[in-house]
Every structure is written in C-alpha cells, then in structure tokens.
Amino acid sequence: MMDFEQIPGTLHVPGSYTEIRDVPAPGTLTGMPLKPVIVGQTGNAALAGRLYQNVTVQQVEGLFGTGSIMAQAVRGFTTEESTLSVDVVAVAIPKDAKPASGSVAFTGTPQRAGTVAVYLGGQRVSWSVQASDSPQSVANGLLAAINASTLTQNTGLTAAIGSDQASVVLTAGEGGALTNDIDIRASSALSDQVPGLTMNVTAMNGGTGTPDVTPAILALGDVWYTDVVLLQNDTAAVQAFVTEARRRGNAMIAKDMRVVVGLRASLGQALAYQQQFMTAEELVIFPWESPRASTWQMAAAVGAVVAQSLNTDPSRQLRGLPLNTLSGLGPEHGDDYTFAQRNVLLGNGCSTVTVNADGTVAIQRLVTARVQQPDTGTASGVWDATLPAIGARVRYEWNQYVEATYARSKLADDGSPLSNQDGVVTPKTLKASWISQCLLYGQQGWIDDVATTGPQAVFERDVTDRNRVNTSLVIKPMGSLMVVANILKMEV
C-alpha cells in the first residue's frame, strides 16, 4: 500500500492529486560536510572561549592583532585555500605567561660595504653596512630596517637595542611557551655576507605559559567540525583534542574530526612526541627540524590543504601537493631531515614534506600518528590519513542513504510474503542496497574489490528487537601508489 503524506486516504472530490517528494537520485552520493576550525591562544581573556564563524583575515586581525599567532594562522590558512571558510576559537594564556625573546649580536668590523640580512619569524630583513662600521652602528642599522619593515605587523615581533648597544633584542608580541617556536637566524646566502662582520644569534627562548584548551572544546558545542588546526602543540592540548575527536567518532555521534599540529623538532624529539599518541588515527603530526616557519604557520598550511583535499576525495594521497605559504620557510639544506630520517618518521606516525631547490615545499606523505592497533597494541604499520578519511566518508554516505531511503520502512523477515511490498524492507533488501552503494563508492575510487567484499556483508534481524537489523560490513580502502621498485637490467 502506498504511503501518502499529503493526500488524504479518503477523498471524494474528483481530480488528479500529486505529491512531490525529494528522493536520492540513483547513482548519486550525498557529499560529506566540510567545516574547519582554527584553535589558538590569545592574551585577551575577553576573547577566550568564544567561537567566531566564517572569519576573514581582517576580522581576526581586528580581534587578536595583526601580528598575533591567530592572525598569522588565518592568513596562512586562507591563502592556501582561498575558497574555504574557517571558524576560530581562542584560549587564554595564563596571566603570568611570558613572551619569548632572542637576539642578534654583532662583533667585528666590516671590511667593505655591503648588504647583510636576517630572517626573523620567517621574514627577511636586510640593511646596508659600510666599511669600518662599528658593531653599534650595525645594530642600529638593523633596528632601523626592522622599524621600516612590516615585521611587527606580520609576526608580532618587536625589536630594541640590547644593553650592550651592539645587539638587537627581539621579543614576541604575546606570551606563552608557544612563542619559543619563532625562528630567528642570520641569512646564509653568500650575497648577504660581509667579511669582518660576525653575527651571533641567540634563539628565541624564555616563553612560558600553556593555555587550557578545554574552553575551546566546549565552545565547539555540537557543531560538526571535520578539521581542527590546533596551533597549541603542547601534549596536554593535543591529547585533549584527540580525546574529543575520538568521542565524536563514536558510532552514536559519527562526527569524525581530524586534528593537525605542527612541531619544531629534531628526529629524536619528533619520535618521542609521537609515542604519546601511538593509537591516534585522528591526529596528523607535521614535524620539521629548524624551519624558518613557525609551528602555527606549518599547522595552518597543512590543515587547509588536508581539509580540502580529503573532503574532495578521501582516498587520494596528498603526495606532491604544494604548501604555498611555506615556500622559502623550510630549514637550511643541512638541517632538513635526510631520506633515512624521513623514512623513520613516516614509519613512526609523523608526516613529511620535501623542500625543492627553489625553496618551494610539497607534502611528501601524510600519515596519522597511529602505529598501533588500539585494542591489542600490536603494530598496525603506516596508517595513511586517507584510511580514516575513507572510513568516515563511507559511514556518512551509508547512514545518509539509509535515512533517506528507509526512514519510514516496515521491517520484515527474509522470505516474508510482504518483502516485495512498497514501504517494507528486509535484511536481504538492505544487503542488496549496501552492495549497490559499495559499487558507487568503488566507482569514486574510495574502496576496492567490491565484488569480493560486498557479498561478505552480513545483515541479520535482531533476535530480541524486531525493529533492529544488525550488520557486519566489510570494505577494502583503495590503495595509493607510493613505491615503484624497479630492477633495470642492462644487456651489454
């Protein structure tokens, strides 16, 4: 019997009456939502714990300051993916938090006139020196160049002459241990060297204070955020968001969340960091040794590209995708991870990038922190970010299909004389629908070998609840071409 929603069952007035209903078109998919959020710190307690939606760079600069960590991250994110809107929520740094500081000190006397340069927070600042300039004159030249540049607006760094009058002291624009991640260095380019003049750089240090990110998690509420760009990289903050991501990934919530963090670390530091998250497939860790970029710039760049790419196609590896905002901000060639080190990092749940000769940066391979099975603790191997993305996408599409197709259906046993009636579904019918949907997922290139895995699905009516069907669904995620191993035989 047809199930009319608008036309009365008893109708005496002659005429043709037609209900119009929206139903999923055959062979179409719903399309998974995409909603990223950036979580970072602020020294303004009045702004903490408040969610700002669909922000612009100008809005964030007005709220947090043009050179703030939050503003830098939003600028980087929106530059990487200009069509992708993003929300932000800030957490307050402790009242006694201190900003990091570092210095560039000068000794010696230039033997000739020339141009020298430094990189401060990834921004190049150059100035001219004259033969026989004193260290004090060189320091004042750097300070003048900084004041004439956009350094403070872009990075938050402020500068002043040191107490020795021959150095420039750089101070972060806000407090927090995170500000220790700001890079300052002398340019290594040959054209920026002047014989006789020596620069001694003291790295940024002394930043203290880590915010509690709990208010940010609470501020997210029940909104489905698919991607979190977490600017705070202390383990407590990361663990809190991994725990929240796991909660949201539960079957009864099914709002899968991915968390991306940047890390300034040596190989040993990166591995030690990752070992605290060995089962976290919700987490992407991007470590880099001694980059010019700050960790929040790293997280924003990767987070934007990951969010857009995996939403477009959850099964396509991100290998080779450029990180445009990190161009020129990688480490010196001698500081970058070697091939062997990147191999170790990938095998231990850390993502890697490549730096080309021209300074451009691209993703080499994006993996999650998961290297162990959560239930057994046994090794799971490299867990690419595509794997949880595929699982999340298939779950979402299947749930949406069932809701749209069978929301008001009656449930009968297999073989029931009612099984072919309109509005009645059986476990066998559901299995046929699952196989049909898997064919669509396979055509999208999300899963593979549907001919084998589809029939392996089990659909059974619950023995105690006649309104429930229990299923066991099997999928094989699509693989990615990572390695081509060749033997080249030369006949001579």
C-alpha positions as CSV (number, residue, x, y, z in Angstrom):
1,M,0.0,0.0,0.0
2,M,1.3,3.4,-1.0
3,D,2.2,5.7,1.9
4,F,0.8,9.1,1.1
5,E,1.9,12.0,3.3
6,Q,-0.2,14.8,1.9
7,I,-3.1,13.3,0.0
8,P,-5.9,12.1,2.4
9,G,-6.8,8.4,2.3
10,T,-10.5,9.2,1.8
11,L,-11.1,11.8,-0.9
12,H,-14.4,12.4,-2.7
13,V,-13.6,15.4,-4.9
14,P,-12.7,14.3,-8.4
15,G,-9.2,15.2,-9.8
16,S,-5.6,14.2,-10.0
17,Y,-3.5,15.0,-7.0
18,T,0.2,14.6,-6.9
19,E,2.7,14.7,-4.0
20,I,6.2,15.9,-4.8
21,R,9.0,14.3,-2.8
22,D,12.7,14.7,-2.9
23,V,14.4,11.3,-3.1
24,P,18.1,10.5,-3.7
25,A,18.7,10.1,-7.5
26,P,20.1,6.7,-8.4
27,G,23.8,6.7,-8.6
28,T,24.4,9.9,-6.6
29,L,26.1,10.5,-3.3
30,T,25.2,13.0,-0.5
31,G,28.5,14.7,-0.2
32,M,30.2,15.0,3.2
33,P,30.2,18.3,5.1
34,L,33.5,20.3,5.4
35,K,33.9,22.6,8.3
36,P,37.4,23.5,9.7
37,V,38.2,25.5,12.8
38,I,41.5,27.0,14.0
39,V,42.2,26.8,17.7
40,G,44.9,29.0,19.1
41,Q,45.9,31.3,22.0
42,T,45.2,34.9,23.0
43,G,46.4,37.2,25.7
44,N,43.0,38.9,25.8
45,A,40.8,36.9,28.3
46,A,37.7,38.6,27.0
47,L,38.1,36.9,23.6
48,A,38.8,33.4,25.0
49,G,36.3,30.6,24.7
50,R,34.3,32.5,22.1
51,L,33.6,30.9,18.7
52,Y,33.9,33.2,15.7
53,Q,32.4,31.8,12.5
54,N,33.4,32.3,8.9
55,V,36.0,34.8,9.8
56,T,38.1,37.0,7.4
57,V,41.7,37.9,7.9
58,Q,40.7,41.5,8.6
59,Q,38.3,40.4,11.3
60,V,40.9,38.2,13.1
61,E,43.5,40.9,12.9
62,G,41.0,43.3,14.4
63,L,40.2,40.9,17.3
64,F,43.6,39.5,18.1
65,G,46.1,41.9,16.5
66,T,47.7,41.9,13.1
67,G,50.9,40.1,14.2
68,S,49.2,37.7,16.5
69,I,49.6,33.9,16.2
70,M,45.9,33.6,15.4
71,A,46.1,36.2,12.7
72,Q,49.2,34.6,11.2
73,A,47.4,31.2,11.1
74,V,44.3,32.5,9.5
75,R,46.3,34.4,6.9
76,G,48.2,31.2,6.0
77,F,45.0,29.0,6.0
78,T,43.0,31.3,3.7
79,T,46.0,31.9,1.4
80,E,46.4,28.1,1.0
81,E,42.7,27.6,0.4
82,S,41.1,30.9,-0.5
83,T,37.6,29.4,-1.1
84,L,37.5,27.5,2.2
85,S,35.8,29.3,5.1
86,V,37.1,28.8,8.6
87,D,36.0,29.4,12.2
88,V,38.3,30.3,15.0
89,V,38.2,29.9,18.8
90,A,40.9,31.2,21.2
91,V,42.0,30.0,24.6
92,A,43.6,32.3,27.2
93,I,47.2,32.1,28.1
94,P,47.9,32.2,31.9
95,K,48.1,35.7,33.4
96,D,51.8,35.1,34.3
97,A,52.8,33.9,30.9
98,K,55.9,35.4,29.4
99,P,56.9,36.1,25.8
100,A,59.9,34.5,24.3
101,S,62.9,36.7,23.3
102,G,66.1,36.3,21.4
103,S,68.8,38.5,20.0
104,V,71.2,39.2,17.1
105,A,74.5,40.4,18.3
106,F,77.4,41.9,16.2
107,T,81.1,41.7,16.6
108,G,84.0,42.7,14.3
109,T,84.2,45.4,11.7
110,P,83.0,45.2,8.1
111,Q,86.0,45.2,5.7
112,R,83.9,46.6,2.9
113,A,80.4,48.0,2.2
114,G,77.7,45.5,1.5
115,T,74.2,44.2,2.4
116,V,73.5,41.8,5.3
117,A,70.3,40.1,6.2
118,V,68.5,38.2,8.8
119,Y,65.3,36.1,8.9
120,L,63.0,36.9,11.7
121,G,59.9,34.8,12.1
122,G,60.4,33.7,8.5
123,Q,60.6,37.3,7.2
124,R,63.7,38.6,5.5
125,V,65.1,41.9,6.8
126,S,68.1,43.3,5.0
127,W,70.1,46.5,5.5
128,S,73.4,48.1,4.3
129,V,76.6,48.4,6.2
130,Q,79.7,50.5,5.4
131,A,83.3,49.7,5.7
132,S,84.6,50.2,9.3
133,D,81.1,50.5,10.8
134,S,81.1,49.7,14.5
135,P,79.0,46.8,15.9
136,Q,76.8,49.5,17.5
137,S,76.2,51.1,14.1
138,V,75.4,47.8,12.5
139,A,72.9,47.0,15.3
140,N,71.2,50.4,14.9
141,G,71.1,49.8,11.1
142,L,69.2,46.5,11.8
143,L,66.8,48.2,14.2
144,A,66.1,50.9,11.6
145,A,65.4,48.3,8.9
146,I,63.1,46.4,11.2
147,N,61.1,49.6,12.1
148,A,60.8,50.4,8.4
149,S,59.6,46.9,7.6
150,T,56.3,45.0,8.2
151,L,57.9,42.6,10.6
152,T,55.8,43.5,13.6
153,Q,52.6,43.5,11.6
154,N,53.3,40.1,10.1
155,T,55.0,38.3,13.0
156,G,54.3,40.3,16.2
157,L,58.0,40.6,16.9
158,T,59.2,43.8,18.4
159,A,62.9,45.0,18.4
160,A,65.1,47.1,20.7
161,I,68.8,47.8,21.1
162,G,70.3,45.5,23.7
163,S,72.0,46.7,26.8
164,D,75.4,46.1,25.2
165,Q,74.4,48.6,22.4
166,A,75.8,46.1,19.8
167,S,72.8,43.8,19.6
168,V,69.1,43.8,18.8
169,V,66.7,42.1,21.1
170,L,63.6,40.5,19.6
171,T,60.5,39.9,21.7
172,A,57.4,38.0,20.8
173,G,54.2,40.1,20.7
174,E,52.4,37.8,23.1
175,G,53.2,35.5,25.9
176,G,53.2,31.7,26.0
177,A,55.6,28.8,25.6
178,L,54.5,28.5,22.0
179,T,56.4,31.7,21.2
180,N,59.7,29.8,21.7
181,D,58.9,28.3,18.2
182,I,59.6,31.6,16.5
183,D,62.7,31.3,14.3
184,I,65.4,33.9,14.1
185,R,68.6,33.5,12.1
186,A,71.3,35.1,10.0
187,S,70.9,34.7,6.3
188,S,73.2,32.0,4.9
189,A,73.2,33.4,1.4
190,L,76.7,34.3,0.1
191,S,75.5,37.6,-1.2
192,D,74.5,38.5,2.4
193,Q,77.9,38.0,3.9
194,V,80.3,40.9,4.6
195,P,83.9,40.0,5.5
196,G,84.9,41.0,9.0
197,L,81.4,41.2,10.4
198,T,80.1,38.4,12.6
199,M,76.5,37.8,13.7
200,N,75.8,35.8,16.8
201,V,72.1,34.7,17.1
202,T,70.5,33.6,20.4
203,A,67.4,31.6,19.6
204,M,64.0,32.6,21.0
205,N,63.6,31.3,24.5
206,G,62.1,32.1,27.8
207,G,58.4,32.0,26.7
208,T,56.3,30.5,29.4
209,G,52.7,29.5,29.9
210,T,50.4,27.0,28.2
211,P,46.7,27.6,28.0
212,D,44.0,25.1,29.0
213,V,42.2,24.2,25.7
214,T,39.1,22.8,27.5
215,P,37.1,26.1,26.9
216,A,37.8,25.8,23.2
217,I,36.4,22.2,23.1
218,L,33.3,23.4,25.0
219,A,32.9,26.3,22.6
220,L,32.7,23.9,19.6
221,G,29.4,22.6,21.1
222,D,27.6,20.0,18.9
223,V,28.7,21.6,15.6
224,W,30.4,19.1,13.4
225,Y,33.9,20.3,12.8
226,T,35.7,18.0,10.3
227,D,39.1,19.5,10.7
228,V,40.9,21.2,13.7
229,V,44.0,23.2,13.0
230,L,45.5,23.1,16.5
231,L,48.1,25.9,17.0
232,Q,48.9,24.8,20.5
233,N,51.3,21.8,20.3
234,D,51.9,21.0,24.0
235,T,51.0,17.4,24.6
236,A,48.1,18.3,27.1
237,A,46.4,20.3,24.4
238,V,46.9,17.7,21.7
239,Q,45.7,14.9,24.0
240,A,42.6,16.8,24.9
241,F,41.6,17.3,21.2
242,V,42.5,13.7,20.3
243,T,40.2,12.6,23.1
244,E,37.4,14.8,21.8
245,A,37.9,13.6,18.3
246,R,37.6,10.0,19.5
247,R,34.4,10.9,21.3
248,R,32.9,12.5,18.2
249,G,34.0,9.5,16.1
250,N,31.8,7.2,18.2
251,A,29.0,5.5,16.3
252,M,26.3,7.3,18.2
253,I,27.8,10.7,17.3
254,A,29.5,10.0,14.0
255,K,31.0,13.5,13.6
256,D,34.5,12.5,12.6
257,M,37.2,15.0,13.4
258,R,40.8,15.3,12.2
259,V,43.4,17.2,14.3
260,V,46.6,18.8,12.7
261,V,49.5,20.1,14.6
262,G,52.9,21.5,13.7
263,L,56.1,20.6,15.6
264,R,59.6,22.1,15.6
265,A,61.7,19.1,16.4
266,S,64.8,17.0,15.8
267,L,64.3,13.4,14.8
268,G,64.5,12.2,18.4
269,Q,62.2,14.9,19.7
270,A,59.6,14.1,17.0
271,L,59.7,10.4,17.7
272,A,59.4,11.0,21.5
273,Y,56.4,13.3,20.9
274,Q,54.6,10.8,18.6
275,Q,55.0,8.0,21.1
276,Q,52.4,9.7,23.3
277,F,49.8,9.2,20.5
278,M,50.6,5.8,19.1
279,T,46.9,4.8,18.5
280,A,45.6,8.2,17.4
281,E,44.4,7.9,13.8
282,E,42.6,11.2,14.4
283,L,45.9,13.1,14.7
284,V,48.3,14.4,12.0
285,I,51.7,15.4,13.3
286,F,53.9,17.6,11.0
287,P,57.4,17.9,12.4
288,W,60.2,19.9,10.9
289,E,63.8,20.4,12.1
290,S,64.8,24.1,12.4
291,P,62.5,25.6,9.8
292,R,62.1,29.3,9.2
293,A,58.4,28.8,9.6
294,S,56.7,28.9,13.0
295,T,54.7,25.8,14.0
296,W,51.4,27.6,13.7
297,Q,52.2,28.5,10.1
298,M,53.0,24.9,9.5
299,A,49.8,23.6,11.0
300,A,47.7,26.2,9.1
301,A,49.2,25.3,5.7
302,V,48.9,21.6,6.1
303,G,45.5,21.8,7.8
304,A,44.0,23.8,4.9
305,V,45.3,21.5,2.2
306,V,44.3,18.4,4.1
307,A,40.8,19.6,4.8
308,Q,40.1,20.5,1.2
309,S,41.8,17.5,-0.5
310,L,40.4,14.7,1.7
311,N,36.9,16.1,1.5
312,T,37.1,16.2,-2.3
313,D,38.5,12.7,-2.4
314,P,39.2,10.8,0.8
315,S,41.2,8.1,-0.9
316,R,43.6,10.3,-2.9
317,Q,47.1,10.6,-1.2
318,L,48.3,14.2,-0.8
319,R,51.7,13.4,-2.1
320,G,53.1,16.3,-4.1
321,L,50.5,18.9,-3.1
322,P,52.2,22.2,-2.7
323,L,52.2,24.2,0.6
324,N,52.5,27.6,-1.0
325,T,52.6,29.6,2.2
326,L,55.6,27.7,3.4
327,S,57.7,28.4,0.3
328,G,61.1,29.7,1.4
329,L,60.3,28.9,5.0
330,G,61.9,25.5,5.2
331,P,65.1,24.6,7.1
332,E,68.6,25.1,5.7
333,H,69.6,22.2,3.5
334,G,71.9,20.8,6.1
335,D,69.2,20.9,8.8
336,D,66.5,19.2,6.9
337,Y,65.6,15.6,7.6
338,T,67.6,13.1,5.5
339,F,65.9,10.5,3.3
340,A,66.6,7.9,6.0
341,Q,65.2,10.1,8.8
342,R,62.0,10.8,6.8
343,N,61.6,7.1,6.3
344,V,61.9,6.6,10.1
345,L,59.4,9.4,10.7
346,L,56.8,8.0,8.3
347,G,57.2,4.6,9.8
348,N,56.5,6.1,13.2
349,G,53.4,8.2,12.6
350,C,54.9,11.5,11.5
351,S,54.1,13.2,8.2
352,T,56.9,14.6,6.0
353,V,57.4,17.3,3.3
354,T,60.0,17.9,0.7
355,V,61.8,21.1,0.1
356,N,62.8,21.7,-3.5
357,A,65.9,23.5,-4.7
358,D,63.9,26.8,-5.3
359,G,62.6,26.7,-1.7
360,T,59.1,25.5,-2.6
361,V,57.5,23.0,-0.3
362,A,55.3,20.0,-1.0
363,I,53.7,17.2,1.0
364,Q,55.7,14.0,0.7
365,R,53.3,11.7,2.6
366,L,50.6,12.4,5.0
367,V,50.1,9.8,7.8
368,T,48.3,9.7,11.1
369,A,50.0,9.2,14.4
370,R,48.6,5.7,14.6
371,V,51.2,3.0,14.5
372,Q,49.5,0.5,16.9
373,Q,46.1,-1.3,17.0
374,P,44.1,0.4,19.7
375,D,42.6,-2.8,21.0
376,T,45.7,-5.1,21.0
377,G,48.7,-2.7,21.0
378,T,50.2,-4.7,18.1
379,A,51.9,-2.8,15.2
380,S,49.5,-1.5,12.6
381,G,52.1,-0.2,10.1
382,V,51.9,3.2,8.4
383,W,48.3,4.5,8.8
384,D,47.8,7.0,6.0
385,A,45.4,9.9,6.6
386,T,43.3,8.5,3.8
387,L,42.3,5.4,5.8
388,P,40.2,7.1,8.5
389,A,39.0,9.6,5.8
390,I,37.7,6.8,3.7
391,G,36.0,5.1,6.7
392,A,34.4,8.4,7.8
393,R,33.1,9.1,4.2
394,V,31.7,5.6,3.7
395,R,30.0,5.7,7.1
396,Y,28.5,9.1,6.4
397,E,27.2,8.3,2.9
398,W,25.7,4.9,4.0
399,N,24.0,6.5,7.0
400,Q,22.6,9.2,4.9
401,Y,21.4,6.8,2.2
402,V,19.6,4.6,4.8
403,E,17.9,7.6,6.4
404,A,16.8,9.0,3.1
405,T,15.6,5.6,1.7
406,Y,14.3,3.6,4.6
407,A,13.4,6.1,7.4
408,R,9.7,5.0,7.4
409,S,10.0,1.5,6.2
410,K,8.5,-1.5,7.9
411,L,10.8,-4.4,8.7
412,A,10.0,-8.0,7.6
413,D,12.0,-11.2,7.7
414,D,13.7,-12.5,4.6
415,G,11.2,-14.6,2.6
416,S,8.2,-12.8,4.0
417,P,5.3,-12.5,1.6
418,L,5.4,-8.8,2.3
419,S,9.1,-8.4,1.3
420,N,8.1,-7.0,-2.2
421,Q,5.6,-4.6,-0.9
422,D,6.1,-0.9,-1.0
423,G,7.4,0.5,2.3
424,V,8.7,-2.9,3.5
425,V,12.4,-3.7,3.9
426,T,14.1,-7.0,4.8
427,P,17.7,-7.8,5.7
428,K,18.2,-9.2,2.2
429,T,16.9,-5.9,0.7
430,L,19.3,-3.9,2.9
431,K,22.2,-6.1,1.9
432,A,21.4,-5.5,-1.8
433,S,21.3,-1.8,-1.1
434,W,24.7,-2.0,0.7
435,I,26.3,-3.8,-2.3
436,S,24.7,-1.3,-4.7
437,Q,26.1,1.7,-2.7
438,C,29.5,0.0,-2.4
439,L,29.6,-0.1,-6.2
440,L,29.1,3.7,-6.2
441,Y,31.9,4.1,-3.6
442,G,34.1,1.9,-5.8
443,Q,33.3,4.0,-8.8
444,Q,34.5,7.0,-6.9
445,G,37.8,5.2,-6.2
446,W,37.3,5.2,-2.4
447,I,37.2,1.4,-2.0
448,D,38.4,-1.6,-3.9
449,D,37.4,-5.2,-4.7
450,V,33.7,-4.7,-4.1
451,A,32.9,-7.9,-5.9
452,T,34.5,-9.8,-3.0
453,T,33.8,-7.6,0.0
454,G,30.2,-6.7,-0.9
455,P,28.8,-10.3,-0.6
456,Q,30.8,-10.7,2.7
457,A,28.5,-8.3,4.4
458,V,26.1,-9.8,6.9
459,F,22.6,-8.4,7.6
460,E,20.6,-10.1,10.4
461,R,17.4,-9.2,12.1
462,D,18.0,-8.9,15.9
463,V,16.5,-11.8,17.8
464,T,15.2,-9.7,20.7
465,D,14.4,-6.4,19.0
466,R,12.1,-6.8,15.9
467,N,12.8,-3.2,14.9
468,R,16.5,-3.6,14.5
469,V,18.9,-5.1,11.9
470,N,22.5,-5.9,12.9
471,T,25.1,-5.8,10.2
472,S,28.8,-6.6,9.6
473,L,30.1,-4.5,6.7
474,V,33.4,-5.1,5.0
475,I,35.3,-2.6,2.8
476,K,38.8,-2.6,1.4
477,P,40.2,1.0,1.2
478,M,41.7,2.0,-2.1
479,G,45.5,1.8,-2.1
480,S,47.9,4.6,-3.2
481,L,50.9,4.3,-5.4
482,M,53.7,5.0,-3.0
483,V,56.7,3.0,-4.2
484,V,57.7,1.7,-7.6
485,A,60.6,-0.8,-7.1
486,N,62.4,-1.5,-10.3
487,I,65.2,-3.7,-11.5
488,L,66.9,-2.2,-14.5
489,K,68.8,-4.8,-16.5
490,M,71.3,-3.6,-18.9
491,E,72.3,-6.0,-21.6
492,V,75.9,-5.4,-22.5
